[in-house]
Structures are given as C-alpha cells and as structure tokens.
Amino acid sequence: MINAVLIAVVLMIILCLCKLNVVISLFISGLVGGLVAGMSVEEIITVFGKNIVDGAEVALSYALLGGFAALISYSGITDYFVNKIIKAIKAENSKLSRVSVKIMIVVVLLVLSVMSQNLIPVHIAFIPIVVPPLISLFNELMMDRRQIALIIGFGLCFPYVLLPYGFGQIFHQIIAKGFDKANHPIDINLVWKAMIIPSLGYIVGLIFGLIYYRKPRKYIQKKDLAEVENIEIKPYTLIVTVIAILATFIVQTLTDSMIFGALAGVLIFFISRAYKWSELDKKFIDGIQIMAYIGVVILSANGFAGVMNKTGEISSLVNSLSTFAGDNKLMSIILMYVIGLVVTLGIGSSFATIPIIATLFIPLGETLGLSTMALVAVIGTASALGDSGSPASDSTLGPTAGLNVDEQHDHIRDTCIPNFIFYNVPLIIFGTIAAMIL
C-alpha cells in the first residue's frame, strides 16, 4: 500500500533538489500527501492553517533577532575586527599565518555554535551577527563554505543531543515525557548516558567533513575590502554595542524568551541615540527580512507536520516496516531510524518528531527485547536524524542565511546535502551500535 507520509517527504526533497523554493515545496508536498491519504482539499487547508500558528512565536523571534543582528553589523564593530585580521594576514603574507587564522575561525565558530545551544541558548540567533561580516575573510582565505556549514551544523545539533543543558535539557525532557506517555517511565538522567554512543556520530562526521572540504574554494569578493579598510569605531558606539549584546543575552536568559531578548538589544540601540532613528529603522527592517524567510519556512513546516499527523499514516508506516523486518532485531532498529529520518526530514524539527515516534517505537522496541537504555538511544537518535540535512530545519536554514548573503551559497547543495551525508550516516551507524549493545 502506498504511504502518504513517505510520498510527501520524498516529493518535498525532490522538489527542493530541483531548486523549487522550500516553502512552495512544503505546500505542494503537504497537499499531495493529504490527497493520497484520502483527505479533502478543504480539510488539508484547514489543518495546514491551524498548525501554522504553532510556529508563530519562533518565527517572530528569528525576525527580531535578524533585525538586532543588522544593527550590530551597522555599528561597524564586526567589520572592524575582520579588517584587522585581514591586514594581519597580508602583513605576514605567509602560508602559516593563513592556516593559523583558518584554525582560529574553525575553533571560534565551533565554540559559538555549541554555546548557542547550552551556555547561552540563543540557537541560530548568533549566525546573522557573526557570519555575514566574516564572508570577506572566508573569501580571502578561500575557505569552502560547505565546511563552515558543517561546523555550525555540528554546534547546533551535537550539544542538545548529548548535553542536558539549555536546549539539550528541553530535548531530554521531551524524550522522558514520550516514555511516560508510553507507560514506560524513565529517569531523565538516563537520556544523556544512552546518547553518548550515538552522539559520537557527530564527532566522526565533523572530522571527515573538515578533511573532505579542506581544499581551497574560490568565491567572488563582492564586498570591496577597501570600504572597511580605514574604519574606526568610536568608543561610545563600541560601549553601546557591547551593552546591547549583553542585554540581549541577559534578558533572554531571565525571561526565557528570544523575542524580549532581541527587543532589549534593539531598544538600547534606539535609546542610545548613537545613530539617527531613521537610519536604524532602515537597517532594522533589512535585518528582519534576512531572518523572516526562516520564520516563514518554519511556519510552513508546522503546517506540513500537521497534515502528516492528520493522515494517521505514520503509524501504518511503522507497522508495515515492522512486519517486513519481523523478529530481526538489527533490521528493525535500522528501519526505525529510517522512519525517524523520513519524519524529521519532512517537518524539520527533531523536537517535534519525538512525540510522534515515541508512542510507536517504544512498544515495538519492547517486543524486540530492547533494554530501556537501548530504547532511549533509538528514540533520541531516530528523532535527531534528519535535523542535519532537512531543507526545513533551522539547523540548516540558519547557516544558509549567514553564508548566502552574497548569493554564492546554495541551501540544498552547500548546506543540506553535506550535513545530511556527514552527520546522518554516522548517526545511524553509531545509533545502531548503541541499540544493539546497551
């Protein structure tokens, strides 16, 4: 029997590979999936529309953070530091200096990405602040942006999968709740222990990705470096910018709201009178436009996920594959990972995937004789699969938004495909090992 969910997700991926806009691809795939499942067009539209609302807060958060990032960039502080680095490289004019700067960039981006999930949980909000000003430096060093996309992708996914802090704590809590609903309560501290082996897949994938994309790749230097060559930052501007950044992090931490965090930083720029309000307003709107697209994709992905849930065919997909695998433990585990991959690729959220698959996979895993630790590893890995590589995931949309400011970085070919290959494949391998030995 043809499965509507599988058809919808495969269609969405094919349309994206054909360079059709992700939003349009989600709409078309959701419509086709619903029709295949026997839903009426009116019902599909209603379900799609109702579920869009679920992503409204996140979409607004990203838009405001994009505006805040544009104001920081407008202050000139990032251009100033990037120009200093470029000057230092040209002054030394040695291969060693270029290599050392590349290593520094990799380490800094890795640290920032990891911190954005746990220590300072701003998620992808740091990308429009940090990455666009570094584009001219990447071009000067001829760094392959696919490598940068992998570095950021690692930092956005690895921490929440393993570490029970920040977004990781939320991820682990959702897994624990999934087990509660399946009448299989667990201690939340069991989650990070079960995810140690699967998370090694990210580390292995990152190492291979850094090696594979190590060769120089030439990009057109669209930004004239002479524009920022003599830029100087006024002390007052520097102080205002630093205060705005700190205020954003502090307010977000205290209120647990990216919206109010971003507003705090924006208000400091306006209140400071360091610039004319008309100038700030224009830059703020420009920044909103950069991140607003991510918000629109997330809203569309929520609508798509709602239609897929309404079809009721995710459970039939699990039943069909479990019947096919029979009592073969290894094949059943791999098929569960494939289903998790398909679901997460479609809806673009590992967090939203957990409730969908937990109620289906836990009873199936119990019949296979999997231990509680093995079940946790399966649910955690299956839900994380696809987050790296999904066209609708903010873990891929964020890096693309930062790296494609000069329109030389393709979302599917330069972000999604590299992340999919280098992270999902090792995740399945290490996740399978964990499920078999725990």
C-alpha positions in Angstrom: 0.0 0.0 0.0 1.2 3.5 -0.9 2.1 5.5 2.2 1.1 9.2 2.1 3.8 10.4 4.5 6.6 8.7 2.6 5.3 10.1 -0.7 5.0 13.6 0.7 8.5 13.7 2.2 10.2 12.2 -0.9 8.3 14.7 -3.1 9.4 17.6 -0.9 13.1 16.5 -1.1 12.9 16.1 -4.9 11.3 19.5 -5.4 13.9 21.1 -3.2 16.7 19.4 -5.1 15.1 20.7 -8.3 15.6 24.2 -6.7 12.0 24.9 -6.1 11.5 27.2 -3.1 11.3 25.3 0.2 8.1 27.0 1.2 6.4 26.1 -2.0 7.8 22.6 -1.8 6.3 22.1 1.6 2.9 23.4 0.5 2.8 21.1 -2.6 4.1 18.1 -0.7 1.6 18.6 2.1 -1.3 18.9 -0.4 -0.2 15.8 -2.3 0.3 13.7 0.9 -3.1 14.7 2.2 -4.8 13.8 -1.0 -3.1 10.4 -1.2 -4.3 9.8 2.4 -7.9 10.5 1.3 -8.2 14.0 2.9 -10.2 16.6 1.0 -8.6 19.8 -0.2 -10.6 21.8 2.3 -9.6 19.6 5.2 -5.9 19.8 4.2 -6.0 23.6 4.0 -7.8 23.9 7.4 -5.3 21.6 9.1 -2.3 23.3 7.5 -3.6 26.7 8.6 -4.3 25.7 12.2 -0.8 24.2 12.6 1.0 27.2 11.2 0.1 29.1 14.4 2.3 26.7 16.5 5.4 28.2 14.9 4.4 31.9 15.2 6.5 32.7 18.3 9.6 31.1 16.9 9.2 32.9 13.5 8.8 36.3 15.2 11.8 35.6 17.4 14.0 34.9 14.4 12.8 38.0 12.6 13.5 40.3 15.5 16.9 38.7 16.1 17.7 39.3 12.5 16.9 43.0 12.9 19.1 43.1 16.0 21.9 41.4 14.1 21.7 44.0 11.4 22.0 46.8 13.9 25.2 45.3 15.3 26.6 44.9 11.8 25.7 48.6 11.1 27.7 49.7 14.1 30.8 48.5 12.2 32.2 46.6 15.1 32.4 43.2 13.2 33.8 44.8 10.0 36.5 46.5 12.2 37.7 43.3 13.7 37.6 41.3 10.4 39.6 44.0 8.7 42.2 43.9 11.4 42.6 40.1 10.9 42.9 40.5 7.1 45.5 43.2 7.5 47.5 40.9 9.8 47.4 38.1 7.3 48.6 40.3 4.4 51.3 41.8 6.6 52.8 38.4 7.4 51.9 37.0 3.9 52.8 33.5 4.9 51.1 30.2 4.5 51.5 29.5 8.2 49.5 32.7 9.1 46.7 31.8 6.8 46.5 28.3 8.3 46.5 29.6 11.8 43.7 32.0 11.1 41.7 29.2 9.5 42.1 27.1 12.6 41.1 30.0 14.7 37.9 30.5 12.7 37.0 26.8 12.9 37.5 26.8 16.7 35.7 30.1 17.3 32.7 29.1 15.2 32.6 25.7 16.8 32.6 27.2 20.3 30.0 29.8 19.5 27.7 27.2 17.9 28.0 24.9 20.9 27.5 27.7 23.4 24.4 28.8 21.4 22.6 25.6 22.5 23.7 25.3 26.1 25.7 28.0 27.8 24.0 31.0 26.1 20.9 29.4 24.5 20.2 31.8 21.6 20.2 28.9 19.0 20.7 30.3 15.5 20.5 34.0 16.6 24.3 34.4 16.6 24.6 33.5 13.0 23.4 36.7 11.4 25.6 38.6 13.9 28.8 36.7 13.4 28.8 35.0 9.9 28.0 37.7 7.3 30.8 40.1 8.4 33.2 37.2 8.1 32.3 36.4 4.5 35.0 38.7 3.1 37.6 36.9 5.4 36.3 33.5 4.2 36.8 34.6 0.6 40.3 36.0 1.3 41.3 32.6 2.8 39.4 30.7 0.1 37.6 28.6 2.8 35.0 26.2 1.5 31.7 27.4 2.9 30.4 23.9 3.0 33.0 23.3 5.7 31.6 26.3 7.6 28.1 25.0 7.2 29.2 21.6 8.7 30.9 23.3 11.6 27.9 25.4 12.5 25.6 22.4 11.9 27.6 20.3 14.4 27.3 23.0 17.0 23.6 23.4 16.5 22.8 19.6 16.9 25.5 17.8 18.8 25.1 19.7 22.1 21.3 19.2 22.5 21.5 15.5 21.6 24.1 14.8 24.4 24.3 17.6 27.0 21.3 18.1 29.4 21.6 21.9 29.4 19.8 24.7 27.6 18.1 23.3 24.5 19.5 19.9 25.5 17.5 19.9 28.7 14.3 20.5 26.7 15.2 17.7 24.2 15.8 15.2 27.0 12.6 16.3 28.8 10.6 15.7 25.7 12.1 12.2 25.4 11.3 11.4 29.0 7.7 12.6 28.5 7.4 10.4 25.5 8.3 7.4 27.6 5.8 8.5 30.3 3.0 8.6 27.7 4.0 5.1 26.5 3.7 3.9 30.2 7.5 3.3 30.3 8.7 6.0 32.8 12.4 6.7 32.9 14.9 8.8 34.9 15.8 11.8 32.8 19.5 11.4 33.7 19.3 8.1 31.7 19.0 10.1 28.4 22.4 11.6 28.2 24.1 8.3 29.2 22.2 6.5 26.4 23.1 9.2 23.9 26.9 9.0 24.4 27.5 6.4 21.8 25.1 7.9 19.1 26.5 11.4 19.6 29.9 10.1 18.6 28.5 10.0 15.1 28.5 13.8 15.0 32.2 13.9 16.1 33.2 11.4 13.4 31.1 13.2 10.8 32.7 16.6 11.7 36.2 15.2 11.4 35.6 13.6 8.0 33.8 16.8 6.8 36.6 19.1 7.8 39.1 16.8 5.9 36.9 16.4 2.8 36.2 20.2 2.4 39.8 21.3 3.3 40.7 22.3 -0.2 40.6 26.0 -1.2 37.4 27.1 -3.0 37.3 30.4 -4.8 34.4 32.9 -4.4 33.9 36.3 -5.9 34.8 39.0 -3.5 31.7 41.1 -3.9 32.4 43.4 -0.9 35.2 45.8 -1.5 37.7 45.4 1.3 38.8 49.0 0.8 35.3 50.1 2.1 36.2 49.0 5.6 40.0 49.4 5.4 40.1 52.6 7.4 37.0 52.1 9.5 37.3 53.3 13.1 34.9 52.6 16.0 34.0 55.4 18.3 34.3 54.5 22.0 30.7 55.3 22.6 29.5 53.2 19.7 31.6 50.3 21.0 30.1 50.6 24.5 26.5 50.8 23.2 27.0 47.7 21.0 28.6 45.7 23.8 25.8 46.7 26.2 23.1 45.8 23.6 24.6 42.3 23.1 24.9 41.7 26.9 21.3 42.9 27.4 20.0 40.6 24.8 21.7 37.5 26.4 20.7 38.5 29.9 17.1 39.3 29.2 16.6 36.2 27.1 18.1 34.1 29.9 15.9 35.7 32.6 12.7 35.7 30.6 13.4 32.5 28.5 12.1 34.5 25.5 14.1 35.2 22.4 11.5 37.9 21.5 12.1 40.0 24.6 15.9 39.4 24.4 16.0 40.8 20.9 13.8 43.7 21.8 16.1 44.6 24.7 19.1 44.9 22.4 17.2 46.8 19.8 15.8 49.3 22.3 19.3 50.0 23.6 20.4 51.0 20.1 17.5 53.3 19.7 17.6 54.9 23.2 21.4 55.4 23.0 21.0 58.0 20.1 24.3 56.8 18.7 22.6 56.9 15.3 19.6 58.6 13.8 16.4 56.7 14.3 15.6 56.8 10.5 18.9 55.1 9.8 18.4 52.4 12.5 14.9 51.8 11.3 16.0 51.0 7.7 18.8 48.7 8.9 16.4 47.0 11.4 13.9 46.3 8.6 16.7 44.9 6.3 17.8 42.6 9.1 14.2 41.4 9.7 14.0 40.5 6.0 17.1 38.3 6.3 15.7 36.1 9.1 12.0 36.4 8.2 12.4 33.8 5.5 13.5 31.2 8.0 10.4 32.1 10.0 8.1 31.5 7.0 9.8 28.1 6.3 9.2 27.1 10.0 5.6 28.2 9.8 5.1 26.1 6.6 6.9 23.1 8.1 4.5 23.3 11.1 1.6 23.2 8.6 3.1 20.3 6.8 3.7 18.4 10.0 0.1 18.9 11.0 -1.2 17.4 7.7 1.2 14.4 8.1 -0.1 13.8 11.6 -3.7 14.1 10.5 -3.2 11.4 7.8 -2.5 8.9 10.5 -0.2 7.1 8.2 3.0 7.4 10.2 1.7 4.5 12.4 0.8 2.5 9.4 4.4 3.1 8.0 5.8 1.7 11.3 3.5 -1.3 11.2 4.4 -2.1 7.6 8.1 -1.9 8.2 7.9 -3.9 11.5 6.0 -6.6 9.6 8.7 -6.6 6.9 11.5 -6.8 9.5 9.8 -9.5 11.6 11.8 -10.6 14.6 15.1 -9.4 13.1 16.4 -7.0 15.7 19.1 -5.4 13.6 16.8 -4.7 10.7 14.0 -3.4 12.9 16.4 -0.9 14.5 17.6 0.3 11.2 14.1 0.6 9.8 13.1 2.7 12.9 16.0 5.0 12.2 14.8 5.3 8.5 11.3 6.2 9.7 12.7 8.8 12.1 14.8 10.2 9.3 11.8 10.5 7.0 9.6 12.2 9.5 12.3 14.7 10.7 13.3 15.5 7.1 9.7 16.4 6.4 8.8 18.5 9.4 12.3 19.9 10.1 12.3 19.5 13.8 13.8 16.7 15.9 12.0 18.1 19.0 8.6 17.8 17.3 9.5 14.3 15.9 9.9 12.7 19.4 6.2 12.7 20.4 5.3 11.3 17.0 7.6 8.3 17.1 7.9 7.6 20.8 4.4 6.2 21.2 5.0 3.9 18.2 8.7 2.9 18.7 8.6 2.1 22.4 6.1 -0.7 22.2 7.8 -2.0 19.1 11.2 -1.9 20.9 9.8 -3.7 23.9 8.6 -6.6 21.7 12.1 -6.8 20.3 13.6 -7.2 23.8 15.4 -3.8 23.7 16.6 -2.6 27.1 15.4 0.8 28.4 18.9 2.3 27.6 18.7 0.9 24.1 15.1 2.3 23.7 16.3 5.7 24.8 19.1 5.6 22.3 16.7 4.6 19.5 14.2 7.4 20.2 16.9 10.0 20.7 18.8 9.0 17.5 15.7 8.5 15.4 14.4 12.0 16.3 17.8 13.7 15.7 18.2 12.1 12.3 17.2 14.4 9.6 17.6 17.6 11.6 21.0 17.8 10.0 20.1 18.0 6.3 16.4 18.8 6.3 15.6 21.8 4.0 13.0 22.9 6.5 15.3 22.7 9.6 16.5 25.8 11.3 19.8 23.9 11.8 20.3 24.2 8.0 18.3 27.4 7.3 20.4 29.3 9.9 23.8 28.6 8.3 22.5 29.3 4.8 21.1 32.6 5.9 24.6 33.7 7.1 26.6 32.2 4.3 24.5 33.2 1.4 24.5 36.9 2.0 26.4 37.4 -1.3 24.3 34.7 -3.1 27.2 32.3 -3.5 26.0 29.5 -1.2 23.2 27.2 -2.2 20.9 26.0 0.6 20.4 22.4 -0.7 23.7 21.6 -2.3 26.0 23.5 0.0 24.3 23.2 3.4 21.7 20.4 3.4 23.5 17.7 1.4 26.8 18.0 3.2 25.1 18.0 6.6 22.9 15.0 5.6 25.8 12.9 4.4 28.4 13.7 7.1 26.0 13.6 10.1 23.1 11.3 9.4 25.1 8.4 8.1 27.4 8.2 11.1 24.4 8.8 13.4 22.7 5.7 12.0 25.9 3.6 12.4 26.6 4.7 16.0 22.9 4.7 16.9 22.6 1.1 15.7 25.7 0.1 17.7 24.2 1.7 20.8 20.8 0.0 20.4 22.5 -3.4 19.9 24.9 -3.3 22.9 23.1 -1.3 25.5 
